[in-house]
């Protein structure tokens, strides 16, 4: 009821208004220490085509650890825990295995 609605509203405000990374974002485990950003996004979100991913990157709609990625050839380092944001609504925690 009302308690759940209030909690959902708090999460929405913190994620979209205060731009905090959601604590319940899906976790993706990677065995590599470095990966091309297009490949990483495709691995995390297979529902997006590689062409769509490239478009999102060139439109500056991708951030990795709060750094905006604008180059489709960019390779990211995968450390202990990383935050990947694609567009306005896709969030992933990328963790190195």
C-alpha positions as CSV (number, residue, x, y, z in Angstrom):
1,X,0.0,0.0,0.0
2,X,1.1,3.4,1.0
3,X,4.5,2.4,2.5
4,X,5.6,0.7,-0.7
5,X,4.4,3.7,-2.8
6,X,6.5,6.0,-0.6
7,X,9.6,3.8,-0.9
8,X,9.2,3.7,-4.7
9,X,8.8,7.4,-4.9
10,X,12.0,7.9,-2.8
11,X,13.9,5.6,-5.2
12,X,12.6,7.4,-8.2
13,X,13.5,10.8,-6.8
14,X,17.0,9.7,-5.8
15,X,17.7,8.0,-9.1
16,X,16.3,10.5,-11.5
17,X,16.1,13.9,-9.7
18,X,19.3,13.5,-7.5
19,X,21.0,11.4,-10.2
20,X,22.1,8.7,-7.7
21,X,22.9,5.2,-9.0
22,X,20.1,2.8,-8.1
23,X,21.2,0.3,-5.4
24,X,19.1,-2.5,-7.1
25,X,20.6,-2.2,-10.5
26,X,21.3,-5.6,-12.2
27,X,24.7,-7.0,-11.6
28,X,26.8,-8.3,-14.5
29,X,30.0,-10.3,-13.9
30,X,32.9,-9.9,-16.3
31,X,36.1,-12.1,-16.5
32,X,38.2,-9.6,-18.4
33,X,40.0,-6.6,-17.0
34,X,39.5,-4.4,-20.1
35,X,36.7,-4.4,-22.7
36,X,35.5,-2.3,-25.6
37,X,32.5,-0.2,-24.5
38,X,30.3,-1.4,-27.3
39,X,31.0,-5.0,-26.4
40,X,30.4,-4.4,-22.7
41,X,27.0,-2.8,-23.4
42,X,26.1,-5.6,-25.8
43,X,27.1,-8.1,-23.1
44,X,25.1,-6.3,-20.4
45,X,22.0,-5.6,-22.5
46,X,21.7,-8.0,-25.4
47,X,18.4,-6.5,-26.4
48,X,20.2,-3.5,-27.9
49,X,21.8,-3.9,-31.4
50,X,25.4,-2.8,-31.8
51,X,24.2,-0.1,-34.2
52,X,21.9,1.3,-31.5
53,X,24.7,1.1,-29.0
54,X,27.0,3.1,-31.3
55,X,24.3,5.6,-31.8
56,X,23.7,6.0,-28.0
57,X,27.5,6.5,-27.5
58,X,27.8,9.1,-30.2
59,X,24.7,10.9,-28.7
60,X,26.5,11.0,-25.3
61,X,23.9,8.8,-23.7
62,X,26.4,6.4,-22.0
63,X,28.3,6.9,-18.8
64,X,30.8,4.6,-17.1
65,X,31.7,5.4,-13.5
66,X,30.3,8.9,-14.0
67,X,32.5,9.5,-17.1
68,X,30.5,10.3,-20.3
69,X,31.7,8.0,-23.1
70,X,31.6,9.5,-26.6
71,X,34.0,7.3,-28.6
72,X,32.8,3.9,-29.9
73,X,36.4,2.6,-29.8
74,X,36.9,3.4,-26.1
75,X,38.0,0.6,-23.9
76,X,37.0,0.6,-20.3
77,X,38.9,-0.9,-17.3
78,X,36.8,-3.3,-15.3
79,X,37.7,-2.9,-11.7
80,X,36.0,-4.3,-8.6
81,X,32.7,-2.6,-9.1
82,X,31.7,-0.2,-11.8
83,X,28.5,1.7,-12.7
84,X,27.2,1.7,-16.3
85,X,24.3,3.9,-17.4
86,X,22.8,3.6,-20.8
87,X,20.3,6.3,-21.8
88,X,18.0,7.5,-19.0
89,X,16.7,4.2,-17.7
90,X,19.2,1.3,-18.1
91,X,21.6,0.9,-15.2
92,X,24.1,-2.0,-14.6
93,X,26.7,-2.8,-11.9
94,X,29.6,-4.3,-13.7
95,X,31.8,-6.4,-11.4
96,X,35.1,-8.1,-12.3
97,X,35.0,-11.9,-11.5
